[in-house]
Amino acid sequence: MKPTYSIKKDFSLDTMDIVIAVLLGVCQAVVEIFGLLGFLERTVWATGPVGFAIYAFYNGTTWILIFLGAYLRKRAMVPVLAVAVTALVRWFSGDPDGPILLFYALFPVSFGALIFPLLRWRGGSLLFVLSVAVTSVANQVALFVGQGGFQLADGTFWALVSMGIASVGGTLWGFTTWYLGRGLEVAGVNSLDQPPSLNVETSKSSEIKIKEKKEDQVIEFNDYSFWFDRKNKKQSDAQLNSVSLTIKKKSIVLLVGESGAGKSTLALNILGIYPDYYGGAYEGMIWIENDLDQLQSRDSIPKDKRFRNVNIVFQNPEDQTVCLTVEEEVSFALENYGLEKSEIIIRVKDALLWVGLLGKEEVSVNELSTGEKQRLVLASMVALRPKVLILDEPTSNLDPQGKDEIIKLVNRLRDELDMTIVLIEHEVDKVFPIVDEIFHIEHNKVLGPFTPESFLSEIGLRARDELGLWIPQASEISLDLKKRGMDIGDSIDVTYESLFQKLQAQLSQKLSRHIDQLETNQLSEVLKLSNVNTGDLFNSINLSFKSGEMVAIAGANGSGKSILGSIIAGIYHNYSGEVFIHDENIRNLNLEEITNTISYIFQIPEKQFVRNTVFNEIQHGIRDKNIDESAINKKVKEVLELVNLWSRRDASPYILSHGQKRRLSVASMIISKPKVLILDEPTFGQDFRQAKNLMLLLKDLAASGTLIIFMTNDMKIVSEYANRVIVLKEKVIFDGNPKVFFNEEKLLEEAHLESPCIARLNNYFNLSDYSNYDVVLESIIKEING
Amino acid sequence: MDNFKITYQQGDSFIHRLSPYTKLMIILSISFVAIFNTSLSVAVSLFLFAFCSAIFLTNIPYKLYWNFGKIILPFVFIISSVFPFFYGGQVTAGSDLIAISTPFKDLTWSALGFGALLGLRFLTLAMAGLTFAFTTHPSDLVQNFTERGWNYRYVHAPVLGLILFPRFIKLALEILLTQKVRNLGFELKGFRKKIHRFRHLVFAMLVLGLRNGQVQAMALDVRGYASNKKRTFVRKSPGNRFTETISLIILLLSIIYLISQFNPQFMQWNI
């Protein structure tokens, strides 16, 4: 069937279109403000006809980002909105050019945007070329009308000449727009293949379907399958494959599975985000409890009611805050749904009280800490009071105390507000004790439900060893002991307390003994910090680091771990005191000299990539130009094989999975064999297997003499891999053996940290000088066996 | 940039109490007249009007206006001092007597008046624009226009832009840092290195920003973003219909004034 064109669809925008237009408009505003475009342009104009001719050629560059929106979203209105956003962002950030731009830029962009409906999106790449060219010419006309340019250009003749130049320049920049769009697609940015205005698909029938509830279900899947690609509906390629499950009311349900298994996809299908908002195809049914306590088919629930009863909090709170102040943020959803003003005020106050943000109503959202932002997005859900709340890794950005607060909040949501909670979470130590049921997603199928105990007994150590999942450390210990033939009862412990009770019967508490400084492959002092002081975060830091050490820097959120790492790496300068690398003060070195010795790996790997393929990214790490190409290629291959990325060497770094990106970011730094490697939260967002492989790689590097410093909130990683821990709270409150630190209750509390299960057992029973898992386990077995 | 604040200053002045619509109509009026006006006396009057309104009717310290406004002073200087050399009778802003003799060209009072006119134009627009930004909360703007029938999502988009703006700045700074740390472009020198780094900066900002866009869009949709035609607003937006009507009349009068000054014979104003 031949697609028919709908102009109404071309000039209406869905939420994704708006967000893309806003992002591009903001990006353009950043470029214009920091590139001083207004200043440059007026200087160019001031030179008269020649200036106008020069400007005519390059004015199209200011439209590249704007029309990129039209390329990505295939709607004529997107560039118009992007321009309005650019102008208003500049205006409200105090740029006096903002108001001029609002009037001056909307005129040309409207001309360019009209090209799409006029040609009905026929023309492929040439369409974007033409639209930018037309906009450039219209820009020139606006300039003449606004600036008296006919006169300044020394008459009509030169004005027409400059318009001709604008059309040539605009053609070139239009190609650039198209080319940039293609490049972004390769880097994983979604773009539409077809304009929605040419979409002939009619929406599925929304006949209301209701069914009887047999149990106290709130969500039910019946043989449900989902595909991202509508054109490929082979069962073997389904992202969710014949899922049947029931979620009960007022329960806390945990979804587990390795990275990429489909946990978030399942959650978004419950909501209907997939397929109704962001595409995809499905078969089968999802039933959701409606306001009348009946089960209603998901696709028959009207969109304006869809998210009243089921809602979600995503992992990163930064991606979800959409208002300027705390109060606006919490009331946003309630205002959208048209609740009464008085009701909104009461709910907002109540929600802020719940999460401990009462009194911060007028505070700007951008001023909140990460933990506060996480609580803020939860507050907006508390205010909305859905029946079912999905939480996607709610504790990932938080320190142990922060994690505790969130878990307590989750319990309260279930107990006091009767919410059903669906959790996606790696931090299973705290979550398993409160969870009622677990669903395990493996190879796109959903297994379960399990209770925590049945999950551990049926899947057990396979979850850790084969599937790479985190399981509570108490359960790990329990299962490992059983596997080695130890008799510690039938049940599998989920908490430290229950495991401790069992072991207490079999182990005796020994007298504490002197803990020797752990031996490391220490060669020489590599780094020294002398009286380092930032004023607000910490002061009087005096530290010395030796080669071969594996040092963890720990502390609460906001204690300055990342800042300290940045100071050591020479990329943060707002401090007093000295940092010496091999006795050389880093203030006397330039950044290139520092980075020859010290490599810094960011928490978010994507921010570190500088090349277009995995291979080139690694190759960039070898800076020595004297190495010939074949030797470089050989080295790159070795490193890629070491981190299991050789098969992905031609891929864009941005489209790798999270674990792959992390390995790439590490590999690209270690190829140059730095003396010091600093990593910010290296195991962030990683499953067990990915985290273990990474830390073992770092351990090997330390064994070969590299000083490894990593900043982390994860005490399991500290106890397992670090031979030294430095704890920050306004100063260094501890520096030494992790085992000793985990015995210091007061310090742990002061720093908002917690001792991992293995370390608590080790300290209580005084089993070993080391808090590594395998060593302590062996000690337990030895003690039990006598 | 985490401490980035919008320019809005809390207050209860006369201009604070006007609705955003009223203020926008007045800004439009001032802008049209400022951009198309060719009379020096009108330009001076307009600038004085904008200046006095800003200083006396907003209760905002003049220092704040200075902090933001001083960045355009180089533009104003360039325009006022360079454009007189390109004067060719575009406007009648003084006599034809020579005021200054220079090695390039003798400048008449009319030429100097032309430069002054252009400078005053930008000063007026800047003053009016800053007054608007200082006295208008973006959420009030959204509310005012939504209540007038505009699509809430489109009107809210710039507010979303203001929220994302500091995050983009932070992202840009992080990418710039990465470029230094990883010595991007080490094989290049000078201007070529700068271009190479600029291209990477824009590309990385786009990739990282746009890939997060999907989650942001989902986060808006799940909170009922414009799912209902009628939306509640908790915040009390200032203004009333009377002042809005007056502002519309002012806009119409300014357009009528401009039309009356138009000289179709020369496609220019007031020649």
Contacts between the chains, C-beta under 8 A, distances in Angstrom:
chain1	res1	chain2	res2	distance
A	13	B	153	7.1
A	13	B	154	7.2
A	15	B	153	7.2
A	15	B	217	4.6
A	15	B	220	5.1
A	15	B	221	5.1
A	15	B	225	5.6
A	16	B	213	7.1
A	16	B	214	6.8
A	16	B	217	4.3
A	18	B	153	5.6
A	18	B	154	7.3
A	18	B	157	5.4
A	18	B	160	7.6
A	18	B	217	7.6
A	18	B	220	7.9
A	19	B	160	7.4
A	19	B	213	4.7
A	19	B	214	8.0
A	19	B	216	5.1
A	19	B	217	4.3
A	19	B	220	7.0
A	20	B	210	6.6
A	20	B	213	5.6
A	21	B	157	6.6
A	22	B	157	5.2
A	22	B	158	7.8
A	22	B	160	4.9
A	22	B	161	4.9
A	22	B	164	6.4
A	23	B	164	6.7
A	23	B	168	8.0
A	23	B	209	5.0
A	23	B	210	5.9
A	23	B	213	5.3
A	24	B	206	7.9
A	24	B	210	8.0
A	25	B	157	7.9
A	25	B	158	8.0
A	25	B	161	5.6
A	26	B	161	4.9
A	26	B	164	5.0
A	26	B	165	5.2
A	26	B	168	5.1
A	26	B	209	7.9
A	27	B	168	6.3
A	27	B	202	7.5
A	27	B	205	5.8
A	27	B	206	6.4
A	27	B	209	6.4
A	29	B	161	7.3
A	29	B	165	6.6
A	30	B	165	7.3
A	30	B	168	5.3
A	30	B	169	6.2
A	30	B	172	6.0
A	30	B	205	7.6
A	31	B	202	7.1
A	34	B	172	7.7
A	38	B	72	8.0
A	38	B	75	6.9
A	39	B	74	6.5
A	39	B	75	5.9
A	42	B	75	5.2
A	42	B	78	6.3
A	42	B	79	6.3
A	43	B	78	6.0
A	46	B	78	5.6
A	46	B	79	6.8
A	46	B	82	4.2
A	46	B	83	6.3
A	46	B	86	7.9
A	48	B	86	5.2
A	65	B	202	7.8
A	65	B	206	7.7
A	68	B	206	7.6
A	72	B	210	7.4
A	81	B	154	6.4
A	81	B	157	5.8
A	84	B	157	7.2
A	84	B	158	6.5
A	85	B	157	5.6
A	85	B	158	5.2
A	85	B	160	7.9
A	85	B	161	4.2
A	86	B	161	7.9
A	88	B	158	3.6
A	88	B	161	6.7
A	88	B	162	7.8
A	89	B	158	6.4
A	89	B	161	4.4
A	89	B	162	5.9
A	89	B	165	5.3
A	91	B	129	6.1
A	91	B	132	7.4
A	91	B	133	5.8
A	92	B	6	5.5
A	92	B	7	5.9
A	92	B	8	7.6
A	92	B	133	5.3
A	92	B	138	5.9
A	92	B	158	7.4
A	92	B	162	5.6
A	93	B	4	7.9
A	93	B	6	7.2
A	93	B	7	6.6
A	93	B	162	7.4
A	93	B	165	6.5
A	94	B	7	4.6
A	94	B	68	4.2
A	94	B	130	6.9
A	94	B	133	6.2
A	96	B	68	7.2
A	96	B	69	6.3
A	96	B	71	7.4
A	96	B	72	4.9
A	96	B	122	7.6
A	96	B	125	6.8
A	96	B	126	3.4
A	96	B	129	5.3
A	96	B	130	6.3
A	97	B	72	7.5
A	98	B	129	5.9
A	98	B	133	7.5
A	99	B	27	6.1
A	99	B	31	6.3
A	99	B	125	6.0
A	99	B	128	6.9
A	99	B	129	3.9
A	99	B	132	7.1
A	100	B	31	7.4
A	100	B	125	5.7
A	100	B	129	7.8
A	103	B	28	7.8
A	103	B	31	6.4
A	146	B	35	5.6
A	148	B	90	5.5
A	148	B	268	7.4
A	150	B	267	7.4
A	151	B	88	6.0
A	151	B	90	4.4
A	151	B	268	7.4
A	152	B	83	7.6
A	152	B	86	5.7
A	152	B	90	7.8
A	154	B	88	7.6
A	180	B	203	7.7
A	180	B	206	7.8
A	183	B	203	6.9
A	184	B	203	7.8
A	184	B	206	6.0
A	184	B	207	6.3
A	184	B	210	6.8
A	187	B	203	7.7
A	187	B	207	4.7
A	188	B	207	7.2
A	188	B	211	6.3
A	189	B	206	7.3
A	189	B	207	6.0
A	189	B	210	4.7
A	189	B	211	5.9
A	190	B	214	6.5
A	268	B	218	7.4
A	271	B	222	6.4
A	273	B	218	5.4
A	273	B	221	7.0
A	273	B	222	7.2
A	277	B	218	7.2
A	277	B	221	5.8
A	278	B	214	6.9
A	278	B	218	7.3
A	303	B	227	6.0
A	304	B	224	7.0
A	304	B	227	4.0
A	304	B	228	5.6
A	307	B	221	7.4
A	307	B	222	4.7
A	307	B	223	7.0
A	307	B	224	6.0
A	307	B	227	7.9
A	308	B	224	7.7
A	311	B	222	5.4
A	311	B	223	7.8
A	312	B	218	7.9
A	312	B	222	5.7
A	314	B	215	5.6
A	314	B	218	7.3
A	314	B	219	6.1
A	316	B	212	7.9
A	316	B	215	7.3
A	318	B	167	6.6
A	319	B	212	5.5
A	319	B	215	4.4
A	319	B	216	5.3
A	319	B	219	6.1
A	320	B	215	7.6
A	320	B	216	7.3
A	320	B	219	4.0
A	321	B	163	6.8
A	322	B	160	6.0
A	322	B	163	6.3
A	322	B	216	7.5
A	322	B	219	6.9
A	322	B	220	6.0
A	322	B	223	7.7
A	323	B	139	7.6
A	323	B	159	7.6
A	323	B	163	7.0
A	324	B	6	6.7
A	324	B	138	6.7
A	324	B	139	6.5
A	324	B	159	6.8
A	324	B	162	6.9
A	324	B	163	6.4
A	327	B	234	7.9
A	328	B	139	6.3
A	328	B	235	7.4
A	331	B	234	5.3
A	332	B	223	5.8
A	333	B	223	3.8
A	333	B	224	5.5
A	334	B	232	7.3
A	335	B	231	5.7
A	335	B	232	4.7
A	335	B	233	6.3
A	335	B	234	6.3
A	336	B	223	6.1
A	336	B	224	3.6
A	336	B	225	6.1
A	336	B	226	6.8
A	336	B	227	6.2
A	336	B	228	6.5
A	336	B	231	6.1
A	337	B	224	4.9
A	337	B	227	7.1
A	337	B	228	6.1
A	338	B	228	4.8
A	338	B	230	5.1
A	338	B	231	6.1
A	338	B	232	5.4
A	339	B	232	6.0
A	340	B	232	7.0
A	341	B	232	5.7
A	341	B	233	7.9
A	341	B	234	5.6
A	344	B	232	6.4
A	344	B	234	5.3
A	345	B	234	6.5
A	348	B	234	7.8
A	364	B	5	6.4
A	365	B	163	7.0
A	366	B	2	5.9
A	366	B	3	7.5
A	366	B	4	6.2
A	366	B	163	7.5
A	366	B	166	5.6
A	366	B	167	7.9
A	367	B	2	7.0
A	367	B	3	6.7
A	380	B	223	7.0
A	384	B	223	7.5
A	569	B	181	7.5
A	571	B	177	5.9
A	571	B	180	7.5
A	571	B	181	6.1
A	591	B	180	5.2
A	591	B	181	6.9
A	591	B	183	7.7
A	592	B	183	5.6
A	592	B	186	7.7
A	595	B	181	5.8
A	595	B	182	7.5
A	595	B	183	6.6
A	600	B	181	5.9
A	602	B	174	7.5
A	602	B	178	7.2
A	606	B	207	7.6
A	606	B	208	5.7
A	607	B	171	7.7
A	607	B	174	5.2
A	607	B	175	6.5
A	607	B	178	5.9
A	607	B	204	7.7
A	607	B	208	6.9
A	608	B	178	5.5
A	608	B	182	7.1
A	609	B	204	7.3
A	610	B	178	6.7
A	610	B	179	6.8
A	610	B	182	5.2
A	610	B	184	4.7
A	610	B	200	6.1
A	620	B	182	6.7
A	620	B	184	7.8
A	623	B	183	6.8
A	623	B	186	6.2
A	625	B	187	7.5
A	654	B	207	5.3
A	654	B	211	7.2
